[in-house]
Amino acid sequence: MRQTPRHLLLSSVALAACLVFGSVAGAATPEAKPAEEKPVTFEAKDARSFSGAFLAARTADVDHDYTTAISLYRKALDFDPANLEIRERLMISLLLNGDFADGLKEAEALKDDAAVERVTKIVRGLDAVRAGKFDTAKKILAYEGPNDLDRLTHLMLSAWADVGAGKGKKAISSITSLKGPAWFKVFTDYHLGAMAIVNGDISTARQYLNKAVTNNDAVATAPDTFMRAVMALARLEASAGNKQKALDAISVGDGLIANYAPLKALRESIEKGEKPAQQITTAAEGAAGVLFSIGGALNRQGAEDMVALYLQISHALDPKSADTLILLGGIAEKLEQPQRAISFYQQVLEDSPMRRISELQLGITLSDTGKVDEAKQHLKELIASDPADVRSYIAYGSVLSEAKDYKEMAANYDKAVEVIGPVTKQGDWSVFFQRGIAYERLKTWDKAEPNFRKALELNPEQPQVLNYLGYSLVDMNLNLDEGLEMIQRAVDARPDDGYIVDSLGWAYYRMGRFDDAVTELEKAIQLRAGDATINDHLGDAYWRVGRKLEAVYQWNRTLISEGEDVNREHVKEKIANGLPPLGPNDTNTVRNQTEAPTAPAPAPAQPDKKS
C-alpha cells in the first residue's frame, strides 16, 4: 500500500536535514482535521467525589490535556491528601506542562517515593545545578542501579555538576572511566568536548569533538547530538583562528545531514571571519544538554511522554535552546496538538539560526489547524526570502499535498529540482520522491516514474521509495516481478510496518499467489488494525482461497475502518455478490476480475500517525 509522508523539519530521525518523513507505506491515511480537536473537558469545580475527580483527571491525562489534568488531580487531593498515586501523576503532569517550579515542589514532597525516584532525582538534582549548589546536586544525582541509560544520564549530569564546581578534570575523568555499551560514546564524546570547552581546555575539547564528529554510529543513533558536536567543533576552530578547519567540520556535518539551516548560518558567519559563541557555556546549559541528547535519541512513536518530560526539564534549565523548543513542537504535532506546537515554534528567538526552521514548521502546522491559505502565504513568503533553501519548497509541497493541489505541488517541486541543480546529493532523494508522488497523483506516470527512480538512485535502500514505487508497479500491472522485489526489500528494512507488509501481500495477490497473499495480509492487519485498505485486500485474498465468510467479514470491516483509498461502493458490491470467478488464464491479471481501480492515495500524513 502506498502512503505519502508528512514532514517535520526537526526530529531525532534526521535533525532538520531536510524535511523528515514518517514511514511511507500506503495510501490509507485519515483526513486532515479542519481544526485541532479539543478534548472533552471536565471542570474541577464539577467534581463532587474523589473517584469523579480522579477518573476525569486520568481521561485528561491520556488526552495530553495537562492543564485540565492538573486541576483535577489537585481536586482529587482535596478529597484524599495522602494519596501518593495522585501526587505522582500531578507531578508528572506539571512537568509535562512546562510548570517546572510547581513540579519541583511535588518532586521535593515525593523525594522518598521509590515509584518516581527516577524523575524526582533528576528534577531536584538539576534544580540544584541551576542554583549553583553543585555538591548537593552530586548527592541527589548519585545512581547505583543496573539500567545503562539511567547510569549514563546520571553520571553525565553529575559530571556537569563537577564542572560547575570548578572540578573540570574530575568531571572528564569520571566519564572517561565509565564502562558500558558502545553507544555510550555517541553521547560521552560530545559532552566531554563541551565540558573541556567550558573548562578552557581547547586541546582536550578538540580531541573529543573530533571523535564525536567522526563516529559512524552518531548520525543514526543521536543525530541531534551529532549536529551539536559538529557546530561546537566548528565554533571552537573559528574561535582559535582556524577558519578552514571550522569550515571542514561544517562540511562533514553537511555531507551527512544536508540542508541543515543552522549549519548554513554558521558557515556564513565563519566565512565572514566571525567567531560565533558556543551553545553551552555553563554547567546548567550542559546539564540541559544531557537531557536534550537523551530525549532526542529516544524520540520515536510511543515514547512521546518520556521524551517530552526530558525536554521540558531541559527547557527549564536552558529556555533559549531553539532545538529543544522545536523538538517539543514536533512532539506536540505527533500528539495532534497543533496549537501547542505553534506556541513552541513561536518561542524560538528572532536571532536564532533555527528561527527559519521554526517558521517553516509553523507554516506546516498552520495547515493542520485548517488555516491552509494562511499556511500557503506564510510558506510562499519564506520561499521568496531565500529561494535557494530547498526545505522551503518541501514544506510548501507538504501543505499543497494536504490540500490535494497536485498540479501546484508538481510545479513547486520542479522549482526545487532547479534549485538543486545537476549535482545531486543523497539527501535530495526526498525532493525527487515528492515530485514523483505529485506526478503520480496527476496520473502522469511517464513523469512520476523517473523521479521515483532518481530517488532510489540517490538512496537505493530507502524503504519508503521502494514500497511506493514497488506498489505502483504492482498495482498498475507494469512489472510485477520488479515491484515484488522492491517491496520485499522494503519489508526487510521495516518488517513491522503494516502498510509495507500489506504491499507485499497485495503483490502476491496480483500474481495469483493467494495463499502467500493471505499470510502477509494477515500479518499486515495485525500490525495495522482498523485500516480500510488492508481489510479490503485481506477480504479479496480470503475469497480467493475459499474463506468466503471471513472475506465478507473483512469487507464489512472495510466500510467502518479508516482510510480513503478504497472504493466503498465497489466493496458493497463485493459484499453482495462476491468476486467473479477467475478464468483459466487469469494469473497476473487478477485486478481486472476483482478490483476496481485504486483511488488516488490521500494527502501526506503527519509523521508516525500511520507508520
C-alpha positions as CSV (number, residue, x, y, z in Angstrom):
1,M,0.0,0.0,0.0
2,R,1.3,3.5,-0.8
3,Q,1.4,6.1,1.8
4,T,2.7,9.6,1.3
5,P,4.6,11.3,4.1
6,R,4.0,14.4,6.1
7,H,7.0,16.4,7.2
8,L,8.7,17.6,10.3
9,L,11.7,19.8,9.9
10,L,13.4,18.8,13.1
11,S,13.4,15.4,14.7
12,S,15.7,12.9,16.2
13,V,15.5,10.9,13.0
14,A,17.2,13.5,10.8
15,L,17.5,16.7,12.7
16,A,16.2,19.1,10.2
17,A,18.5,17.9,7.5
18,C,15.7,18.0,5.1
19,L,12.0,17.5,5.9
20,V,11.7,14.3,7.8
21,F,9.2,11.7,6.6
22,G,7.1,9.2,8.6
23,S,7.1,5.7,7.3
24,V,5.7,5.7,3.8
25,A,3.8,2.5,3.3
26,G,0.4,3.0,1.9
27,A,-2.4,5.3,1.0
28,A,-4.7,4.8,3.9
29,T,-4.3,8.0,5.9
30,P,-7.0,9.8,7.9
31,E,-8.5,13.0,6.6
32,A,-6.7,16.1,7.9
33,K,-8.6,17.7,10.7
34,P,-10.0,21.1,9.7
35,A,-9.0,22.3,13.1
36,E,-7.5,20.9,16.3
37,E,-9.9,18.7,18.1
38,K,-10.3,19.8,21.7
39,P,-10.6,17.0,24.2
40,V,-13.7,16.8,26.2
41,T,-13.0,18.8,29.4
42,F,-14.3,18.4,32.9
43,E,-14.1,21.3,35.2
44,A,-12.5,20.7,38.6
45,K,-15.4,22.5,40.3
46,D,-17.8,19.9,38.9
47,A,-16.0,17.0,40.7
48,R,-18.0,16.1,43.7
49,S,-16.1,12.9,44.8
50,F,-12.6,11.5,44.8
51,S,-13.4,8.9,42.1
52,G,-15.0,11.5,39.9
53,A,-12.0,13.9,40.1
54,F,-9.6,11.0,39.6
55,L,-11.3,9.4,36.6
56,A,-11.7,12.8,34.9
57,A,-8.1,13.6,35.6
58,R,-6.9,10.4,34.1
59,T,-9.0,11.0,31.0
60,A,-7.5,14.4,30.6
61,D,-4.0,13.0,31.2
62,V,-4.4,10.4,28.5
63,D,-5.6,13.1,26.1
64,H,-2.5,15.1,27.0
65,D,-4.7,17.9,28.3
66,Y,-2.3,18.6,31.1
67,T,-3.9,21.9,32.3
68,T,-7.2,20.1,33.0
69,A,-5.5,17.1,34.4
70,I,-3.5,19.2,36.9
71,S,-6.6,21.0,38.2
72,L,-8.5,17.7,38.6
73,Y,-5.6,15.9,40.3
74,R,-5.4,18.7,42.7
75,K,-9.1,18.4,43.3
76,A,-8.7,14.7,43.9
77,L,-6.0,15.5,46.5
78,D,-8.5,17.7,48.3
79,F,-10.5,14.6,48.9
80,D,-7.5,12.3,49.7
81,P,-4.4,14.4,50.5
82,A,-2.2,11.4,51.4
83,N,-2.8,9.6,48.0
84,L,0.7,9.0,46.6
85,E,-0.5,7.9,43.2
86,I,-2.4,11.1,42.6
87,R,0.5,13.2,43.7
88,E,2.9,11.3,41.4
89,R,0.6,11.9,38.4
90,L,0.2,15.5,39.4
91,M,4.0,16.0,39.4
92,I,4.4,14.4,36.0
93,S,1.6,16.4,34.5
94,L,3.1,19.6,35.9
95,L,6.4,18.8,34.3
96,L,4.9,17.8,31.0
97,N,3.0,21.1,31.0
98,G,6.2,23.0,31.5
99,D,5.4,24.1,35.1
100,F,8.9,23.3,36.4
101,A,8.6,25.3,39.6
102,D,5.4,23.6,40.8
103,G,6.7,20.2,39.5
104,L,9.8,20.8,41.7
105,K,7.6,21.3,44.8
106,E,5.9,18.0,44.2
107,A,9.3,16.3,43.5
108,E,10.6,17.5,46.8
109,A,7.4,16.1,48.5
110,L,7.9,12.8,46.7
111,K,11.7,12.5,47.1
112,D,11.4,9.3,49.2
113,D,8.9,7.7,46.9
114,A,10.7,4.9,45.1
115,A,8.0,4.7,42.4
116,V,9.0,8.1,40.9
117,E,12.6,8.3,42.1
118,R,13.8,8.3,38.5
119,V,12.1,11.6,37.9
120,T,12.5,13.3,41.3
121,K,16.2,12.7,41.4
122,I,16.7,14.4,38.0
123,V,14.3,17.3,38.8
124,R,15.8,18.0,42.2
125,G,19.4,17.5,41.0
126,L,19.1,19.8,38.1
127,D,17.4,22.5,40.2
128,A,20.5,22.3,42.5
129,V,22.7,22.7,39.4
130,R,20.7,25.7,38.3
131,A,21.0,27.2,41.8
132,G,24.8,26.6,41.8
133,K,24.5,24.1,44.7
134,F,26.8,21.6,43.0
135,D,27.7,19.4,45.9
136,T,24.0,19.0,46.7
137,A,23.4,18.1,43.1
138,K,26.1,15.4,43.2
139,K,24.5,13.8,46.2
140,I,21.0,13.8,44.7
141,L,22.1,12.5,41.3
142,A,24.1,9.5,42.7
143,Y,22.9,6.4,40.9
144,E,23.9,2.7,41.5
145,G,21.1,0.9,39.6
146,P,21.5,-1.5,36.7
147,N,19.9,0.4,33.9
148,D,22.5,1.5,31.3
149,L,20.6,4.6,30.1
150,D,19.9,5.8,33.6
151,R,23.5,5.2,34.6
152,L,24.8,7.2,31.7
153,T,22.3,10.0,32.3
154,H,23.1,10.4,36.0
155,L,26.8,10.2,35.5
156,M,26.8,12.9,32.8
157,L,24.6,15.1,34.9
158,S,26.9,14.6,37.9
159,A,29.9,15.4,35.8
160,W,28.3,18.7,34.8
161,A,27.8,19.4,38.5
162,D,31.6,18.9,38.9
163,V,32.2,21.3,36.0
164,G,30.1,23.9,37.7
165,A,32.0,23.4,41.0
166,G,35.3,24.0,39.1
167,K,36.3,20.4,39.1
168,G,36.6,20.0,35.4
169,K,39.3,17.4,35.3
170,K,37.4,15.3,37.8
171,A,34.3,15.6,35.6
172,I,36.2,14.4,32.5
173,S,37.9,11.6,34.4
174,S,34.6,10.3,35.7
175,I,33.2,10.0,32.2
176,T,36.3,8.6,30.5
177,S,36.3,5.8,33.2
178,L,32.7,4.9,32.5
179,K,32.2,1.3,31.3
180,G,29.3,0.5,29.1
181,P,27.9,-0.4,25.7
182,A,29.5,1.2,22.5
183,W,26.6,3.6,22.0
184,F,27.7,5.4,25.2
185,K,30.4,7.0,23.1
186,V,27.9,8.8,20.9
187,F,26.9,10.9,23.9
188,T,30.0,11.0,26.0
189,D,32.4,12.2,23.4
190,Y,30.2,15.3,22.7
191,H,29.7,16.1,26.3
192,L,33.4,15.6,27.1
193,G,34.2,18.1,24.4
194,A,31.6,20.6,25.7
195,M,33.0,20.2,29.3
196,A,36.5,20.8,28.1
197,I,35.4,24.0,26.3
198,V,33.8,25.3,29.5
199,N,37.0,24.3,31.3
200,G,39.0,26.3,28.8
201,D,40.9,23.2,27.7
202,I,40.8,23.6,24.0
203,S,43.2,20.8,23.1
204,T,41.0,18.2,25.0
205,A,37.8,19.7,23.6
206,R,39.2,19.4,20.0
207,Q,40.1,15.7,20.7
208,Y,36.7,14.6,21.9
209,L,34.7,16.7,19.5
210,N,36.6,15.2,16.6
211,K,35.8,11.8,17.9
212,A,32.1,12.7,18.1
213,V,32.0,14.1,14.6
214,T,33.8,11.0,13.1
215,N,31.7,8.4,15.0
216,N,29.9,6.4,12.3
217,D,27.1,5.5,14.6
218,A,26.3,9.0,15.8
219,V,24.0,10.1,12.9
220,A,21.8,7.1,13.2
221,T,21.8,6.9,17.0
222,A,21.6,10.5,18.0
223,P,21.6,13.0,15.1
224,D,20.7,15.9,17.3
225,T,23.8,15.3,19.4
226,F,25.9,14.8,16.3
227,M,24.9,18.1,14.9
228,R,25.6,19.8,18.2
229,A,29.1,18.3,18.1
230,V,29.7,19.5,14.6
231,M,28.7,23.0,15.4
232,A,30.7,23.0,18.7
233,L,33.8,21.9,16.8
234,A,33.3,24.5,14.1
235,R,32.9,27.3,16.6
236,L,35.9,26.1,18.5
237,E,38.2,26.2,15.4
238,A,36.8,29.5,14.3
239,S,37.5,31.0,17.8
240,A,41.0,29.6,17.6
241,G,41.5,31.3,14.2
242,N,41.4,28.1,12.2
243,K,38.9,29.2,9.7
244,Q,39.5,26.3,7.2
245,K,39.3,23.7,9.9
246,A,36.0,25.2,11.1
247,L,34.6,25.0,7.5
248,D,35.9,21.5,7.2
249,A,33.9,20.5,10.3
250,I,30.8,22.0,8.8
251,S,31.4,20.1,5.6
252,V,31.4,16.8,7.5
253,G,28.1,17.6,9.0
254,D,26.6,18.9,5.7
255,G,27.7,15.8,4.0
256,L,25.8,13.5,6.4
257,I,22.8,15.8,7.1
258,A,22.2,18.1,4.2
259,N,20.4,21.5,4.1
260,Y,20.5,22.0,7.9
261,A,19.7,25.7,8.3
262,P,21.7,26.4,11.5
263,L,24.8,24.8,9.8
264,K,24.3,27.0,6.8
265,A,24.0,30.1,9.0
266,L,27.1,29.1,11.0
267,R,29.1,28.6,7.7
268,E,28.1,32.1,6.5
269,S,29.2,33.6,9.9
270,I,32.6,31.8,9.9
271,E,33.2,32.8,6.2
272,K,32.7,36.4,7.2
273,G,35.5,35.9,9.8
274,E,33.2,35.9,12.8
275,K,33.8,33.8,15.9
276,P,30.3,32.5,17.0
277,A,29.8,31.8,20.7
278,Q,29.4,28.3,21.9
279,Q,25.9,26.9,22.7
280,I,27.0,25.5,26.0
281,T,28.8,27.9,28.3
282,T,27.6,27.0,31.8
283,A,27.1,23.8,33.8
284,A,23.3,24.4,33.8
285,E,23.3,24.5,30.0
286,G,25.5,21.4,29.9
287,A,23.1,19.5,32.1
288,A,20.2,20.7,30.0
289,G,22.1,19.4,27.0
290,V,22.3,15.9,28.6
291,L,18.5,15.6,28.7
292,F,18.3,17.1,25.2
293,S,20.7,14.4,24.0
294,I,18.9,11.5,25.7
295,G,15.4,12.8,24.9
296,G,16.3,13.4,21.2
297,A,17.7,9.9,20.9
298,L,14.5,8.4,22.4
299,N,12.2,10.4,20.2
300,R,10.0,7.9,18.4
301,Q,6.4,6.7,18.2
302,G,5.1,5.7,21.6
303,A,7.8,7.4,23.7
304,E,6.3,11.0,23.5
305,D,5.6,11.4,27.2
306,M,9.1,10.3,28.3
307,V,10.8,12.4,25.6
308,A,8.6,15.5,26.4
309,L,9.4,15.1,30.1
310,Y,13.2,15.1,29.5
311,L,12.9,18.0,27.0
312,Q,10.6,20.1,29.3
313,I,13.1,19.8,32.2
314,S,15.9,20.6,29.7
315,H,13.9,23.7,28.6
316,A,13.6,24.8,32.2
317,L,17.4,24.9,32.6
318,D,18.1,26.4,29.1
319,P,15.0,28.2,27.9
320,K,16.8,29.8,24.9
321,S,17.7,26.4,23.4
322,A,16.0,26.5,20.0
323,D,16.5,22.9,19.1
324,T,14.8,21.9,22.3
325,L,11.8,24.1,21.5
326,I,11.5,22.7,18.0
327,L,11.7,19.1,19.2
328,L,8.9,19.9,21.7
329,G,6.9,21.3,18.9
330,G,7.4,18.1,16.9
331,I,6.2,16.0,19.8
332,A,3.1,18.2,20.1
333,E,2.4,17.6,16.4
334,K,2.7,13.9,16.8
335,L,0.1,14.1,19.6
336,E,-2.2,16.1,17.3
337,Q,-1.9,19.3,19.3
338,P,-1.0,21.8,16.6
339,Q,-1.8,24.9,18.6
340,R,0.6,23.7,21.3
341,A,3.2,23.0,18.7
342,I,2.8,26.6,17.3
343,S,3.4,28.0,20.7
344,F,6.8,26.2,20.9
345,Y,7.8,27.3,17.5
346,Q,6.9,30.9,18.3
347,Q,9.3,30.9,21.3
348,V,12.4,30.5,19.1
349,L,14.2,33.8,19.3
350,E,14.3,36.0,16.2
351,D,18.1,36.0,16.0
352,S,18.4,32.2,16.4
353,P,19.9,30.3,13.4
354,M,17.0,27.9,13.9
355,R,14.3,30.6,13.5
356,R,13.8,29.7,9.9
357,I,13.2,26.0,10.8
358,S,10.6,27.1,13.3
359,E,8.9,29.3,10.8
360,L,8.8,26.6,8.2
361,Q,7.4,24.1,10.6
362,L,5.0,26.6,11.8
363,G,3.7,27.0,8.3
364,I,3.1,23.3,8.0
365,T,1.3,23.3,11.4
366,L,-1.0,26.1,10.4
367,S,-2.3,23.9,7.7
368,D,-3.1,21.3,10.4
369,T,-5.3,23.8,12.1
370,G,-7.4,24.4,9.0
371,K,-5.6,27.7,8.1
372,V,-4.5,26.4,4.7
373,D,-4.5,29.8,2.9
374,E,-2.5,31.4,5.7
375,A,-0.1,28.4,5.7
376,K,0.4,28.8,1.9
377,Q,1.0,32.5,2.2
378,H,3.4,32.1,5.1
379,L,5.5,29.5,3.3
380,K,5.5,31.4,-0.1
381,E,6.9,34.4,1.7
382,L,9.6,32.2,3.2
383,I,10.5,30.8,-0.2
384,A,10.7,34.4,-1.6
385,S,13.0,35.4,1.3
386,D,15.5,32.6,0.4
387,P,14.8,30.9,-3.0
388,A,17.8,28.7,-2.6
389,D,16.5,27.0,0.5
390,V,15.2,23.6,-0.7
391,R,13.5,22.9,2.6
392,S,11.1,25.7,1.9
393,Y,9.8,24.0,-1.2
394,I,9.4,20.8,0.7
395,A,7.4,22.5,3.4
396,Y,5.2,24.2,0.9
397,G,4.8,21.0,-1.0
398,S,3.6,19.3,2.1
399,V,0.8,21.8,2.5
400,L,-0.1,21.6,-1.2
401,S,-0.3,17.8,-0.9
402,E,-2.5,18.1,2.2
403,A,-4.8,20.3,0.1
404,K,-4.6,17.8,-2.8
405,D,-3.4,20.6,-5.1
406,Y,-1.1,18.2,-7.0
407,K,-0.7,20.5,-10.0
408,E,0.8,23.2,-7.9
409,M,2.7,20.6,-5.9
410,A,4.4,19.3,-9.1
411,A,5.3,22.8,-10.2
412,N,6.7,23.6,-6.7
413,Y,9.0,20.5,-6.8
414,D,10.0,21.4,-10.3
415,K,11.4,24.6,-8.9
416,A,13.1,22.7,-6.1
417,V,14.8,20.5,-8.6
418,E,16.0,23.6,-10.4
419,V,17.5,24.9,-7.2
420,I,19.3,21.6,-6.5
421,G,20.8,21.7,-10.0
422,P,22.6,19.0,-11.9
423,V,24.8,17.9,-9.0
424,T,22.6,16.0,-6.5
425,K,23.4,14.6,-3.1
426,Q,21.9,11.7,-1.2
427,G,19.8,14.0,0.9
428,D,18.0,15.2,-2.2
429,W,16.1,11.9,-2.6
430,S,13.1,13.3,-0.8
431,V,12.6,16.1,-3.3
432,F,12.5,13.7,-6.2
433,F,10.3,11.3,-4.2
434,Q,7.8,14.0,-3.5
435,R,7.9,15.2,-7.1
436,G,7.2,11.7,-8.2
437,I,4.2,11.5,-5.9
438,A,2.8,14.7,-7.3
439,Y,3.0,13.5,-10.9
440,E,1.7,10.0,-9.9
441,R,-1.4,11.8,-8.4
442,L,-1.8,13.7,-11.7
443,K,-1.8,10.3,-13.4
444,T,1.3,11.2,-15.5
445,W,3.3,8.1,-14.8
446,D,5.8,8.9,-17.5
447,K,6.9,11.9,-15.4
448,A,6.4,10.2,-12.0
449,E,8.5,7.0,-12.6
450,P,11.8,8.8,-13.4
451,N,11.6,10.8,-10.2
452,F,11.0,7.7,-8.1
453,R,13.9,6.0,-9.8
454,K,16.1,9.1,-9.3
455,A,15.2,9.0,-5.6
456,L,16.3,5.4,-5.5
457,E,19.5,6.2,-7.3
458,L,20.3,8.7,-4.6
459,N,19.2,6.4,-1.7
460,P,19.0,2.8,-3.1
461,E,17.6,1.1,0.0
462,Q,15.1,3.8,1.1
463,P,12.1,1.7,2.2
464,Q,9.6,4.5,1.6
465,V,10.5,4.8,-2.1
466,L,11.0,1.1,-2.6
467,N,7.5,0.5,-1.3
468,Y,5.8,3.3,-3.1
469,L,7.4,2.5,-6.5
470,G,7.0,-1.2,-6.0
471,Y,3.4,-1.0,-5.0
472,S,2.7,1.3,-8.0
473,L,4.3,-1.1,-10.4
474,V,2.3,-4.0,-9.0
475,D,-1.0,-2.1,-8.8
476,M,-0.6,-1.0,-12.5
477,N,0.5,-4.4,-13.7
478,L,3.6,-2.8,-15.2
479,N,6.3,-5.1,-13.8
480,L,5.1,-7.4,-11.1
481,D,8.5,-9.2,-10.6
482,E,10.4,-5.9,-10.2
483,G,7.7,-4.4,-8.0
484,L,7.7,-7.5,-5.8
485,E,11.4,-7.4,-5.4
486,M,11.3,-3.7,-4.3
487,I,8.6,-4.4,-1.8
488,Q,10.4,-7.3,-0.4
489,R,13.5,-5.1,0.2
490,A,11.2,-2.6,1.9
491,V,9.8,-5.3,4.1
492,D,13.2,-6.5,5.0
493,A,14.1,-2.9,6.1
494,R,10.8,-2.4,8.0
495,P,9.2,-5.8,8.9
496,D,6.9,-4.2,11.5
497,D,5.4,-1.7,9.1
498,G,1.8,-2.8,8.4
499,Y,1.5,-0.8,5.2
500,I,4.6,-2.2,3.7
501,V,3.7,-5.7,4.6
502,D,0.3,-5.0,3.0
503,S,2.1,-4.1,-0.2
504,L,3.9,-7.5,-0.2
505,G,0.6,-9.3,0.4
506,W,-1.1,-7.4,-2.4
507,A,1.8,-8.1,-4.8
508,Y,1.4,-11.8,-4.1
509,Y,-2.3,-11.4,-4.7
510,R,-1.8,-9.7,-8.0
511,M,0.5,-12.5,-9.1
512,G,-2.1,-15.1,-8.2
513,R,-0.2,-16.4,-5.2
514,F,-3.3,-16.3,-2.9
515,D,-2.0,-18.4,0.0
516,D,1.1,-16.2,0.2
517,A,-1.1,-13.2,0.0
518,V,-3.2,-14.3,2.9
519,T,-0.2,-15.0,5.1
520,E,1.3,-11.5,4.5
521,L,-2.1,-9.7,4.7
522,E,-2.9,-11.3,8.0
523,K,0.4,-10.0,9.3
524,A,-0.4,-6.6,8.0
525,I,-3.8,-6.4,9.7
526,Q,-2.2,-7.4,13.0
527,L,0.3,-4.7,12.6
528,R,-2.2,-2.0,11.5
529,A,-5.6,-3.0,12.7
530,G,-8.6,-1.0,11.5
531,D,-7.2,0.2,8.2
532,A,-9.8,0.1,5.4
533,T,-7.4,-0.8,2.5
534,I,-5.7,-3.7,4.4
535,N,-9.2,-5.0,5.4
536,D,-10.3,-4.8,1.7
537,H,-7.2,-6.6,0.5
538,L,-7.4,-9.3,3.1
539,G,-11.1,-9.8,2.1
540,D,-10.2,-10.3,-1.5
541,A,-7.4,-12.8,-0.6
542,Y,-9.7,-14.8,1.7
543,W,-12.3,-15.1,-1.1
544,R,-9.7,-16.5,-3.5
545,V,-8.7,-19.2,-1.1
546,G,-12.3,-20.1,-0.3
547,R,-12.7,-18.5,3.1
548,K,-15.8,-16.6,1.9
549,L,-17.4,-15.9,5.3
550,E,-14.1,-14.3,6.5
551,A,-13.9,-12.4,3.3
552,V,-17.3,-10.8,3.8
553,Y,-16.4,-10.0,7.4
554,Q,-13.3,-8.2,6.2
555,W,-15.2,-6.3,3.6
556,N,-17.7,-5.2,6.2
557,R,-14.8,-4.1,8.4
558,T,-13.6,-2.1,5.4
559,L,-16.8,0.0,5.4
560,I,-16.3,1.1,9.1
561,S,-12.5,1.4,9.1
562,E,-10.3,4.5,8.5
563,G,-8.8,5.1,5.0
564,E,-9.9,6.9,1.9
565,D,-8.0,4.8,-0.7
566,V,-11.0,2.5,-1.0
567,N,-13.9,2.4,-3.5
568,R,-16.6,1.8,-0.9
569,E,-19.3,1.3,-3.5
570,H,-17.3,-1.5,-5.0
571,V,-16.8,-3.0,-1.6
572,K,-20.6,-3.1,-1.1
573,E,-20.9,-4.8,-4.4
574,K,-18.4,-7.5,-3.3
575,I,-20.3,-8.0,-0.1
576,A,-23.5,-8.6,-2.1
577,N,-22.1,-10.7,-4.9
578,G,-18.5,-11.8,-4.0
579,L,-15.7,-11.7,-6.6
580,P,-16.2,-13.1,-10.1
581,P,-14.5,-16.4,-10.8
582,L,-11.1,-16.4,-12.4
583,G,-10.6,-17.7,-15.9
584,P,-8.1,-20.5,-16.8
585,N,-5.5,-17.9,-17.9
586,D,-6.0,-15.4,-15.1
587,T,-2.8,-15.3,-13.1
588,N,-1.1,-12.0,-13.4
589,T,-4.3,-10.1,-14.3
590,V,-6.3,-10.6,-11.1
591,R,-7.2,-7.0,-10.8
592,N,-9.3,-7.0,-13.9
593,Q,-11.6,-9.6,-12.4
594,T,-11.6,-8.4,-8.8
595,E,-10.6,-4.9,-8.1
596,A,-11.9,-1.5,-9.1
597,P,-9.1,0.9,-10.0
598,T,-7.3,2.1,-6.9
599,A,-8.3,5.5,-5.8
600,P,-5.6,8.2,-5.6
601,A,-3.7,8.0,-2.3
602,P,-4.6,10.8,0.2
603,A,-2.6,13.8,1.2
604,P,0.6,13.3,3.2
605,A,0.1,12.2,6.8
606,Q,1.7,13.5,9.9
607,P,4.9,11.6,10.7
608,D,4.3,8.5,12.8
609,K,0.5,8.8,12.7
610,K,0.4,6.0,10.2
611,S,3.8,4.4,10.5
